[in-house]
Amino acid sequence: MKKIKYYLDTTIFNFVFAEGETEKKDITIKLFRDLPLIAEGMYISDEVIREISRASEPRRSQLEGLLRESSPLLLEIDLESEKMADRYIEEGIIPERYRSDALHIAVAVINGIDAIVSWNFEHIVKLKTRVMVNGINRLLGYHEIEICSPEEVVEL
């Protein structure tokens, strides 16, 4: 069976330290335990690093420690990714003020990642986003991408 390349957005890192979200926290911890065994690779982008750097202490230090511990591969945001994010916004898939969400998707698509894993159900993990992103991707000659929650990735 083909192993999958996973892009993790910032929400995945945050839920390891979530308070009051026990079920999501447990699933996220299991995701970090399982992915090295089942994935071809775990990826993040400069946008994840940027978002983590804006967190307040002590959360920022916790997130930075988790980054070091999990060692995801870093993808740069290049001009092609910026243009793709702009297209997702122009098409009304992601609102302008949530450009970082469009960047997460665009970087993953441009770099040939198979799946984005996120807890962001407002703009990323939703049917409209999956359908419209993959429509734009096909139109522009890029591959389709799976957009899913951690629950869809780990074996519970």
C-alpha positions, 0 to 999 in steps of 0.5 A: 500500500502506498504511504501518504504524505501529510501536511499538518496545519497549526491547529494540529500542533495546538490541540496537543496542548488543548484544555477542555478538549480531551477527545480531540487532544487524545486523537491528536496525540495518537496522530503524532504517535501513528504518523511516523509509522504510517506516513511517507512524511509529515510536512509543515510550511513557513506559515505554521512556523509563523503562526507558532511564533505569534503564540504567547508563552508558555504555549509558544515554547510548548509548540516549538518543543513539539516541532523539534520532537516531531521533526516535520519536513519544512516546505517554503512558501514560494511565489507559486504557492502565494498565487495559488492561495490568492486564487483560492481567495479570489474564488471565494473558497477562503475569506481574504482575512484567513489568507493563512488557511489558503496558504496552508492548502496552497503550499500542500498542493504545490508540493504534491502532498497527498493530504492536509490534516486540520482541526479547522472546520471553519475554513479548511475541513469542510465539503465546500473547501474540498470540492472547490479546492480540487476543482481549481486544482484540476482546472490549473493542472494540479493534483487533487488533495485530501482534506481531513481531520485527524479522526479520519487518519488515525485508527481509533 
